[in-house]
């Protein structure tokens, strides 16, 4: 079941997997910046793969890692997590993704451990009915959830469904700002418009391809788009790009691990997703000093100050989206001005110190009593 022998921990995190992804990156940021000596964190991986990117990164932090083979059944994993929780006796067990919420609640049942759940995408009560019993259970339990966007918290608080947690606190995502540098060179020296995300239906890449077609009709092949990401829709999107006649101006780059380097060549970022929580890619572009043109969803209206650090466009309004992309592409001075404002906002509000302090504060709101004396809970590094 576990790689490490069980050791006492105060904060135990449960995550579905540790491959390259935004949720996993946020967990890594949190763990890397907790005071390990004070909080004794541990991690349980629901579907363990030692080759996953963030498994190796968290292992390098010398944090105890436990996990269950992917082939184990759901009941077997529930039983194992409950046994491990009783062995470790954590003060808090935090499900860091929606789909392990109920497992965490079950593991903490009839113990003194405080169970915390998560939602990391836009909350829609009507969609919750489509996922079967497990989805309903994950939406209901534990009683206290941390979400990463204000609209999700508001929707949960207003929902009439019995299968909705009534105690919700918002903790937005954060960035390691040291990995992202402000773009000091002029916008005209950068060659393309960037887009980042998995090639899945919810990201609505079809919108971007239609925008590219409309802009090609006006600007010709001077405008270029590069998409960083991979996923099941790659063949279909390649075909759609061909059908729309934009294959020469839209390049699918596949999965890119060095996002700062990718953004360093971009004029600005576009984001066409239908549904989001608090998208890392928008924050990363802003930290690099790039403006953002994004569809309105999740926390984007908070991240992107419309008209100041970029433009926020209502869902389905592709004409306005196209207009703003054209405006930024043709106006290097506006790109630079908005990019500078975006970078300043990132420096103020996207810090790792905030992520740690707000997460610990949420535990306290939920009833955790942090009774061990120590220095400040926010420490850059493991000690």
C-alpha positions in Angstrom: 0.0 0.0 0.0 2.6 2.5 1.0 6.1 3.3 0.0 7.1 4.7 3.4 6.4 3.2 6.8 3.6 5.1 8.5 4.8 8.1 10.6 2.9 10.6 12.7 1.6 13.6 10.7 -0.6 16.6 11.5 -1.8 17.4 8.0 -2.6 14.6 5.6 -3.4 15.3 2.0 -5.3 13.0 -0.4 -5.0 13.5 -4.1 -6.2 11.4 -7.1 -2.9 11.3 -8.9 0.3 13.3 -9.3 0.8 13.7 -13.0 1.5 17.1 -14.6 -1.6 19.3 -13.9 -2.8 22.5 -12.3 -4.3 20.8 -9.2 -1.1 18.8 -8.6 1.1 21.9 -9.0 -1.0 23.8 -6.3 -0.6 20.9 -3.9 3.2 20.9 -4.5 3.4 24.6 -3.9 1.5 24.2 -0.6 3.7 21.4 0.6 6.9 23.0 -0.5 6.1 26.1 1.5 4.7 24.6 4.7 6.8 24.5 7.8 7.4 20.7 7.8 8.8 20.6 11.3 5.7 22.3 12.6 2.9 20.7 10.5 4.4 17.3 9.7 2.5 16.9 6.3 1.9 13.6 4.5 0.4 12.7 1.2 -1.8 9.8 0.0 -2.1 9.2 -3.7 -5.4 7.5 -4.7 -4.0 6.1 -8.0 -0.3 5.7 -7.4 2.3 6.0 -10.2 5.9 6.5 -9.1 6.7 8.0 -12.5 4.2 10.9 -12.2 5.9 14.3 -12.4 4.7 15.6 -9.0 5.3 12.3 -7.3 9.0 12.8 -7.9 8.9 16.4 -6.9 7.0 15.8 -3.6 9.3 12.8 -2.9 12.2 15.3 -3.1 10.7 17.3 -0.3 11.2 14.3 1.9 7.4 14.3 2.8 6.0 10.8 3.6 4.1 9.4 0.5 1.5 6.7 0.6 -0.6 5.3 -2.2 -2.9 2.7 -3.6 -2.5 0.8 -6.9 -4.8 2.0 -9.7 -6.2 -1.5 -10.1 -7.6 -1.6 -6.5 -11.4 -1.3 -6.2 -13.0 1.7 -4.8 -14.1 -0.2 -1.6 -10.6 -1.5 -1.1 -9.1 1.9 -1.3 -11.8 3.3 1.1 -10.9 0.6 3.6 -7.1 1.2 3.2 -7.4 5.0 3.6 -9.5 4.6 6.7 -6.9 2.2 8.2 -4.0 4.5 7.3 -5.8 7.5 8.8 -6.4 5.7 12.1 -2.8 4.7 12.1 -1.4 8.2 11.3 -4.0 10.1 13.5 -3.7 13.4 11.5 -5.4 16.4 12.9 -6.6 17.4 9.4 -7.2 15.2 6.3 -7.7 17.3 3.2 -9.0 15.9 -0.1 -7.1 18.1 -2.6 -9.5 17.2 -5.5 -13.3 16.7 -5.8 -13.3 13.0 -6.5 -11.6 11.9 -3.2 -13.9 14.0 -1.0 -16.2 11.3 0.2 -13.2 9.0 0.7 -11.7 11.5 3.1 -15.0 12.0 5.0 -15.3 8.2 5.4 -11.7 7.9 6.5 -12.2 10.5 9.2 -15.5 9.2 10.4 -15.7 8.4 14.2 -12.2 9.9 14.7 -10.9 13.2 16.0 -9.5 14.0 12.5 -11.0 17.1 10.8 -12.0 16.3 7.2 -11.7 18.9 4.5 -13.0 18.6 0.9 -12.3 20.5 -2.3 -13.9 21.8 -5.5 -11.4 23.0 -8.1 -13.6 23.8 -11.0 -16.7 25.9 -11.6 -19.6 24.7 -9.5 -22.9 24.1 -11.2 -25.5 22.2 -9.1 -27.3 20.9 -12.2 -24.2 19.2 -13.5 -23.7 17.5 -10.1 -26.7 15.2 -10.9 -25.0 13.7 -13.9 -22.1 11.9 -12.1 -24.0 9.2 -10.3 -23.9 8.4 -6.6 -20.2 9.0 -6.2 -20.4 12.5 -7.5 -23.3 13.3 -5.2 -21.4 11.9 -2.2 -18.3 13.9 -3.1 -20.5 17.1 -3.4 -22.0 16.5 0.1 -19.2 15.3 2.2 -17.0 16.4 4.0 -19.2 19.1 5.6 -16.5 21.7 4.9 -15.1 22.4 1.4 -12.3 24.7 0.1 -12.9 26.1 -3.4 -10.5 28.1 -5.6 -13.0 30.6 -7.1 -15.6 33.0 -5.7 -18.3 32.1 -8.2 -18.0 28.4 -7.1 -18.4 29.4 -3.4 -21.4 31.6 -4.2 -23.1 28.9 -6.2 -22.6 26.3 -3.5 -23.9 28.7 -0.8 -27.0 29.4 -2.9 -27.7 25.8 -4.0 -30.9 24.2 -2.9 -29.6 20.6 -3.4 -29.3 18.4 -0.3 -26.1 17.1 -1.9 -24.1 20.3 -1.4 -21.7 21.1 1.4 -23.0 24.2 3.2 -19.6 25.3 4.6 -17.4 26.7 1.9 -14.2 28.9 2.0 -12.4 30.3 -1.0 -8.6 29.9 -1.3 -7.4 31.1 -4.8 -4.5 29.5 -6.6 -0.9 30.9 -6.3 2.3 30.9 -8.2 6.0 30.6 -7.6 6.7 34.1 -9.0 10.5 33.4 -9.1 9.8 31.1 -12.1 8.2 33.8 -14.1 10.0 36.9 -15.3 8.5 40.1 -16.6 8.8 40.5 -20.4 10.9 43.6 -20.8 11.4 43.5 -24.6 8.9 45.2 -26.9 5.8 43.3 -27.8 6.6 43.5 -31.6 9.6 41.2 -31.0 7.3 38.4 -29.9 6.0 36.2 -32.6 2.7 34.5 -31.6 -0.5 34.5 -29.5 -0.3 31.8 -26.9 -3.0 29.4 -25.6 -2.4 26.7 -23.0 -4.6 23.8 -21.8 -5.5 20.2 -22.2 -7.2 19.3 -25.5 -10.5 18.5 -24.0 -14.1 19.7 -24.9 -14.5 21.9 -21.9 -11.6 24.1 -23.1 -13.5 25.0 -26.3 -10.6 25.1 -28.7 -13.2 25.1 -31.5 -13.8 28.8 -30.5 -10.2 29.7 -30.9 -9.9 28.0 -34.3 -12.9 30.0 -35.5 -11.4 33.2 -34.1 -8.2 32.4 -36.0 -10.2 31.9 -39.2 -11.9 35.3 -38.8 -8.6 37.0 -38.1 -6.9 35.4 -41.0 -9.6 36.8 -43.3 -8.6 40.3 -42.0 -4.9 40.1 -41.2 -3.8 37.3 -43.5 -1.1 35.0 -42.2 0.6 37.6 -40.2 -1.1 36.4 -37.0 0.1 33.2 -35.5 -1.3 31.1 -32.6 0.6 28.4 -30.7 -1.3 26.0 -28.4 0.6 24.2 -25.6 -1.2 21.1 -24.4 -2.2 17.6 -25.4 -5.3 15.5 -25.0 -7.9 13.2 -26.7 -9.2 15.9 -29.1 -5.9 16.4 -30.9 -6.9 14.5 -34.1 -10.3 16.2 -34.2 -8.8 19.6 -33.7 -6.2 19.0 -36.4 -9.0 18.2 -38.8 -11.1 21.2 -37.8 -8.1 23.5 -38.3 -7.7 22.0 -41.8 -11.4 22.5 -42.5 -11.3 26.1 -41.4 -8.2 26.8 -43.4 -6.0 27.9 -40.4 -3.5 25.0 -40.2 -0.7 27.4 -41.3 -1.4 29.9 -38.6 -2.3 27.6 -35.7 0.4 25.3 -34.3 -0.4 22.5 -31.8 2.8 22.2 -29.7 1.8 19.3 -27.6 2.6 19.1 -23.8 5.2 21.7 -22.8 6.8 21.5 -19.4 8.7 24.8 -19.5 5.7 27.2 -19.6 7.7 30.4 -18.8 9.9 29.7 -21.8 6.8 29.2 -24.0 5.2 32.4 -22.8 8.5 34.4 -23.3 7.8 34.3 -27.1 4.2 35.3 -26.9 2.5 38.7 -27.4 -0.4 37.8 -25.1 -2.5 34.8 -23.9 -6.0 33.8 -25.1 -8.3 31.5 -23.0 -11.5 30.2 -24.5 -12.6 27.7 -21.8 -16.3 27.0 -21.1 -15.7 26.2 -17.4 -12.9 26.9 -15.0 -12.1 27.3 -11.3 -9.0 29.5 -10.9 -6.9 28.8 -14.0 -3.2 28.6 -13.5 -2.4 29.5 -17.1 -4.0 32.9 -16.8 -2.1 33.6 -13.7 1.2 32.4 -15.3 0.7 34.7 -18.3 0.1 37.7 -16.0 3.2 36.8 -14.0 5.2 36.9 -17.2 3.9 40.4 -18.0 1.4 39.4 -20.7 -2.2 40.6 -21.0 -5.0 38.1 -21.3 -8.1 37.8 -23.5 -10.4 35.3 -21.8 -14.0 34.1 -21.8 -15.8 34.8 -18.6 -15.9 31.8 -16.3 -14.8 30.9 -12.8 -12.4 33.3 -11.2 -11.3 34.9 -14.5 -13.2 38.2 -13.8 -11.2 38.5 -10.6 -7.8 37.6 -12.2 -8.2 39.7 -15.3 -9.2 43.3 -14.7 -11.2 44.0 -17.8 -9.6 46.9 -19.8 -6.6 47.1 -17.5 -4.8 43.7 -17.5 -6.6 42.3 -20.5 -10.2 41.7 -21.6 -13.0 39.5 -20.2 -15.6 38.4 -22.8 -19.0 36.9 -22.1 -19.4 33.2 -23.1 -20.3 32.6 -26.7 -19.5 36.1 -27.8 -16.9 35.2 -30.4 -17.2 38.4 -32.3 -16.1 40.5 -29.3 -13.4 38.0 -28.5 -12.1 38.3 -32.1 -12.2 42.1 -31.8 -10.0 42.2 -28.7 -7.5 39.7 -30.0 -7.1 41.9 -33.1 -6.8 45.0 -31.0 -3.9 43.6 -28.9 -2.2 42.0 -31.8 -2.2 45.3 -33.7 -1.3 47.6 -30.7 2.1 46.8 -29.1 1.9 49.8 -26.8 -1.4 48.6 -25.3 0.1 45.0 -25.0 3.0 46.4 -23.0 0.9 48.6 -20.8 -1.6 45.9 -19.9 1.2 43.4 -19.4 2.9 45.7 -16.9 -0.3 46.0 -15.0 -0.8 42.3 -15.1 2.7 41.6 -13.7 2.1 44.1 -10.8 -1.2 42.4 -9.9 0.5 39.0 -9.9 3.3 40.2 -7.6 0.7 41.6 -5.2 -1.9 38.8 -5.1 -0.6 35.5 -6.5 2.0 34.7 -3.8 2.7 31.4 -2.3 2.7 33.0 1.2 -0.9 33.8 0.7 -1.7 30.2 -0.5 -0.3 28.8 2.7 -1.7 31.3 5.2 -5.2 31.2 3.7 -5.2 27.4 3.6 -4.3 27.1 7.2 -6.8 29.8 8.1 -9.5 27.8 6.4 -8.6 24.8 8.5 -9.0 27.0 11.6 -12.4 28.3 10.4 -13.5 24.6 10.0 -12.6 23.9 13.6 -8.9 23.0 13.6 -7.0 24.1 16.7 -3.4 24.7 15.8 -2.1 24.4 19.4 1.7 23.8 18.7 3.8 26.9 19.3 6.1 27.9 16.6 7.3 30.5 14.2 5.2 31.9 11.4 3.3 29.1 9.5 4.7 30.4 6.2 8.2 29.3 5.4 9.8 29.2 2.0 11.3 25.7 2.1 10.8 22.6 4.2 12.3 23.7 7.5 
